């Protein structure tokens, strides 16, 4: 039986932002949140239901209700509420994160991974989602090792620890409610860049419990404080391009971890600069042989920073954590990317700063 520590891995909680709730409901939500934090979940749920009777689309109230229900063991109803919340407010990362925690508690790791990837597409520097995604990759890798090495199925697998978020802190300006008008007086919040900087070390992917196949102790991935981040560009095209590059990066890492050689090699452009004096065919043969080895592979990328040169050229610098068999490494890497026929591909690959 896998146990999930849903609430003990939380980052320090800041004051609750109520930019997603009409001002008339702000005090009631604060009261409900205080009741919940004091362990009075039933009373908090009554107060939340009262808010939702008059304001059924209130994001904070719905988010808090899902959190309360999940703690009470009503997972299916919590999933239903959070799923609807992601449809109404697709720019919020927190509902995706909490959906991932609930899916993981049911053993649905692929669904959990998809939800965390969606959270990171909305906010690529979201630390909790990075931590949880690393834990999901480690769990999936543990199962892969179990299958590949044909271990005793009765042997207990390492416990997975995922962090459930208790508050929504995304800027109000990022919210778009489907087929509904936004609040007329949203409370402004500081914009958070999708590109992290490195002012202070904060461990992101090292929350994997001891005994799992992922080790990232060599280098500590870091996430920037929101206050130190540069403002998000007002040009939506730039933000969209950054997201597309990050998606390509995640697809590359996922294909590598899945040992899908065809998909992995398809991420490299025809113009890719082959290392050394190898030909493209010899390099691809070498990569296929390494990927095809029986040991499971785990590749996790974090702290990705995208730099756009023009509409079709970009570079992304990130921390790569790799594990296969006895080989473990954590390195900083840079990929030069080129956009070919609408898809971002790797043009060059460099290790180091």
N, C-alpha and C positions, 0 to 999 in steps of 0.2 A: 504494500500500500504506500503510495507516494504521498508525502506530506508537503504542504506548501506554506511557507511563512509569508503570508500576504501583507502583513502590516509592519513587520519589524525592520524592513530594509529601506524605509522611506528616507528621502533626503529631508533636511530641516524644512519644516513647514513655515511659509511666510503668511502674512495676514490674508484672509480670504478675500479674493477679488470678486465683486458682485457686478461686474460690467455686463454680465449676461442675464441679469434679472432686473425687471422694473424696480424703481426705487421703492415702491410701495411694498415689495416683497423682501427687500434687503434685510430689514430687521428680523423678520420671521425666519429667514434662512439662516441668519447668524445664530438665532436662538436654537434652531433645529440642529445646526452643526455643533454647537456647544453641548447639547444634550447627547448627541452621538459620541462625541469625544469623551464624555463622562461615563460612557457605557450604558446610557439610557436609550437604547436603540428603539424600543417600542414607542416611547414618548416622542422621540425624534420623528419616527415614521408617521405618527398621527399629525404632527405639525406640518410635515412635508406634504402629506395628502391634502391637507386643508389648503395649502398654497396652490397645489395643482388643480384643485376644484375650480378656482377662479382664473388660474393662469396655467393651462395644461401644457403650453409650449416652453415654460420657463426652464432654461438649460441647467441652471444650478440646482434647482429642486429635483429635476429628473436624475441628474448625476448623483446627487446625494441619496435619493431613493434607491438607485441601483446599488450603491455602496452598502446601504443598510441591509437590503435584501440579501446581498452576497454574504454578509456576515451572519445573517440568520439562516443561511443554507438554502435560500430560494434562488439557486443559481440560474435556472431556466428563465425565470421572470426578470432577473437582473440582466441576463444576456439580451432578452427582448427589448428592454428599456435602452440599454447602451447601443444596440444595433440601430434603433430608431433615432437615437441622439446623433450617431455618426452620419445618418442620412440627412438630418435637419441641419447639423452644424459640422460639415465635413472638414473644416479647417482646425478643429480642436483635436489635439493629440491625446488628451487624457482619456476620453471614452475608448479609443482604440487600444490604449495601454491596458485599461482595466478589462476590456473584452479578452485581450490576450491572456491575462492572468486567469480568468474564468475558464477559457478554453484549455489552458495548460492543466488546470486542476482536474479536468475531465480526460486528460491524456490526449487531447487533440492538438498536438504540437505544431503540425503544419498550419492549422488555422491560426494558432497563436503567433507563429512567425509572420504570417501574412498581415495580421493586425498590427504588429510592431513595426513592420516595414512601412505600413500606411502612416503610422504615427510619425515615423522619421521622415517621411516625404513631406508632411506638413511642417515639421520642425526638426531638421537634420541634426541640431545640436542638443536635442532633448536627452538629458543624462539618464533619467530613469528608464526610458525606452531602450537606450543603448545597453544598460545593465541587464535588463530583462531579455533582450535579444541574444546577448552573449550567453545567458543562462539557458535559453531555449536551444541554441546551437550546441551547447555542451551536453544537454540532455539527449538531443537527437544523435549526437556523436556517441554517447554512452550506449544507446540502443544499437547503433551501427556496429560498435565494437563487439557488443554481445552477440549479434548475428554473425559477424565476420569470423569471430574466433570460436563460435559455437560454445559459448560458456553455458554453465548450468542455468536454466531458465528460472530456477527457484532462488537463485542468488539475488539478494536485494540490490536494487539500483540506487545510486546516490539520490538523496532528497533534492528537489528543485526549489529554489527560493526565488520568488518573483515579487516585485514591489507593486502593491496596489496604490494608486494615487487617490488621495482624499479630497483634493481641491483642483479646480480648473483655473489656470493662470495665464492662458493665452490672451493676446490683445483683443479687445472688443471689435476693433476694425477689421479683424480677419474673419469674423463670423458671417456666414450667409445662411439664413434660415430658408429652407425650401418652401416656396409659395407662401411666404409671409413677409411682412414689412419688418425691418429691424427696429429696435427701440429708438425713439426719437432723441433721447438724451443719453447716449452711451458714455460710460466713464472711461476716459482715455487711459491707456496703459502703455508703458515704454515698449517700442518695437524690439523684437529679438532677432538678431541675424541668424540666417540658416547656416552661416559659416563660422565655426568656432575659432577662437584665437587661444593663445597659451599663456595667460598671465599667472596661473596658479595651479599646481598639480592637484587633480581630483580623480581618484580611481574610478574608471567607468566599467571596464570589462572584467575586473578582477574580483567580482562578487561571486564567481562560481565556487561552490562548496568544495572542500577538500575531497579528493577521491574521484572527481570527474575527470574526463580525458583532456580538459582544456587547462593549460597553464599559461598565464600571461604576466608572470612576475618580473620578467626581464626589463620591461619598460612600462611605465604607468601612463595609460591614455589620459588625456586631460580635456576638460570642457570649460569653456570660458564662462565667467560670470556675466549675467545679462547686462549689468551696468557697464561692463567694459567692451561689450560687443558693438560693432559698427552698425549704423542704421541700415535697415533693409531698404534696398533700392525701390524707388517708386515706380520703376519701369518693370511692369509685370512680365515682359518678355525676358528680361535678365533673370528674374527669379525662376521662371519656367525653364530656362536653359540650365541653370544650376541644378534644379531638380532632376532634369533629364540626365545630366552627367552623373549625379549621385545614384540614380536608378541603374544606370549602366554599370557603375562600380559595384553595386550590390548584386546585380545579376551575374557579374564576373565571379565574385566571391562565392555566390550560391552554386554556380555551375561547377566551380572547382571543388567545393565541399561535397557536392553530389557525385563527383567523379564522372560528370557528363562531359567527356572529352570533345564531342562535336560542338556542343554549345559553348564550352570554354574557349576553344580555338576560334569559333566564329566571332568572339569578342575582339579578336585582333584584326586590324585592317590589313588589306593587301599591301599597304605601304609600310607595315610594321618594320621597324629597324631591328633585324635579327642580331642578337648578341654574338660577339666573336666573329669567326669566319664561316659560320654555318650557313647552309642554304635553308630556304623556307621548309622544304620537305624534310630535311634531316632534323631541323628544330622541332617540327610538328611531331615527327616520329618519336623523338626523345620525350616530348611532353606527354604524348599518349602512353608511353611505357611507364612513366612515373605515375600518372594518374590511375593507370590500370592496376597498380600494385594492390595486393589484398588488404593492406591496412587502411582503415577509414581515415578520411582527411577532414580536418576542421579548419576553416579559414574565416576569421572575423576581422572586419575593417571598422575602424572607429576614428573619430576626430578628423573627418574628411573636410578639406578646405579647397573649394573650387576657385580657379582663376580663369576667367574668360579672356582669350586673346582677340577673338572676333566671333562672328556667328557660327563658324564651323571649326574653330580650334579652341581647346581648353586644356588646362592641366589640373589634376586633383592630387593633393598631397594628403597622406593618411597614415595611420598606424595599422600594420598588419600583424595579426596574431595567427600563427600557423602551428598545427599539431598533426603528426602522422606517425604512428608507431612510437618509437623512442625519440623521434626528432621533434623538438619544440623550439620555436623562435618567435620573437617579437621585434619587428623592425619598422622603421619609417620608410615609406615608399612613395614615389611619384609616378603617376601615369600621365603621359601626354595623350590627349584624345582628339579624334577628328570625327566630324559628322559626315557620314556617307549615306546617301539616300534616306535621310531622316533618322538614321540610327548612329549613336555614338559608339566608336570603336577605339581600340588602343593603338596608338601610333608609335609610342616608345615607352619603355619601362625602366625606371631607375631606382636603385636602393640607396638609402641614406637621406640626409636632410634635403 
